[in-house]
Amino acid sequence: EFCARNDYNFINIESNLLFYNLILPIKGLKKLKSNQRIGPHNYEILSILIGSLLGDSYAEKHGNGTRISFQQEESNSSYLFWFHKFLSERGYCNETLPKITTRLGKKGKIRKISRFKTYTYSSFNWIQEMFYVNNVKIIPQNISLYLSPIALAVWIQDDGGKFSSGLKIATNSFTYEEVNFLGEVLRNNYNLKVSVHKAGALNQYNLYISKYSIPNLVEIIKPYLHPSMYYKFNGYI
């Protein structure tokens, strides 16, 4: 389960984000039109959506609402299935397991991808509008409000990887200013030692979390990690 603790109170941030400290059973959502799926959505759901959008997921407008698409390489299928189970049990997507499809990657390499989408919600529109400008994903200026421990765990499971004695977060698609800003958020919110490194391609940058901060990072996010992702933490788990 993502929710290892239930010590969160009801919160209202900027009149957009509604969190509940209970997991509510939600059935039959597929039969409702998007403008009838109005929320509020609980803390765990919104946290994993925010974290996943910092990583590999994307939000797309569909009719009157927005749906979130998740994908992982075949090697991470167990993580994606776990993710899918969490959302499907709460009525946010259908129960059909994500299928593995193939596509042609860079230099003709065959990639095997697992993917699934949530149902469409008009109450997700603000999330799409927060993360996209002219269909380009950006880092919201208010991301520090939403980067909870669960969101951080999902982000690192999506885009994190062990690098030297520390951990790298692949932020290649964002500008230097955005990556630097994310580093500031991690320093301010979680007291992590973070630096920005060139990613090896023109105008691409990664975040690097120092080995001295890995024990602190693990303490923060371990309750929300899938065991298949423990390898990313250089033996600290």
C-alpha positions, 0 to 999 in steps of 0.5 A: 500500500502507498498509505503506510500512515494515516496521520494526515488531517483534512487540508485545503490548499489554494482551494484546489486540492482536497485531501482526506485521511481515509481511503474511500470506496469508489465504485461504478465510476466508469458509468459516470460522465467526466463532469460528474466525477467531481471528487474530492480526491484523497491524499494518496491519490493526488500525491501519486498523480503529482509524483508521477507527473514529475516522472514518466506520466502525462496528463491529457485533456479528453472531452470535458475532463483530464485523464492520466497515462502511466507507462513503464518499461517491461523490466518495471512491470511489477511496479506498474502492476502494483501502481495499477492495482492501487488505482483500480481498487479505488475506482480510478481505472478499469481492472484489466491488467496493463498490456505489454506493447512493443515500439521502435525506440532510438537507433532502432531498438525495440522497446517493450512498454506497459501502460494504462490510463485513469478514467477521465475526470473534470476534477483533474483539469486543474492538474493538467493546467498546472503542469502544461503550457501549450502542451509542454510539460513544465514544473509548477511554481507551487510544486513545493506545496504538493511534493509530499513524501508519497509524491517524492517516492513515486517520482524517484521510482519513476525517474530515479536511479543509483549513480556513483554513491548517490542517486540521480533523478532524470529531469532531462525534459525540463529547463535548467531553471526548472531543474535548479528550482526542483533542487531548491524544493528538495533542499527546503522541504526535506533538507537533502543535499542536491546538485544539478548535473549536465545530462550529456546532451545539449540543454539537458540536466539531471538532479543528483542527491548526494550519498550523504542524504540517501539515509535521510531520503530512505527514511522519508520515502521507504514506506511508499516504495515497491520492493522492486525499486530498492536497488536504486538506493545503493544498499541503504534498504 
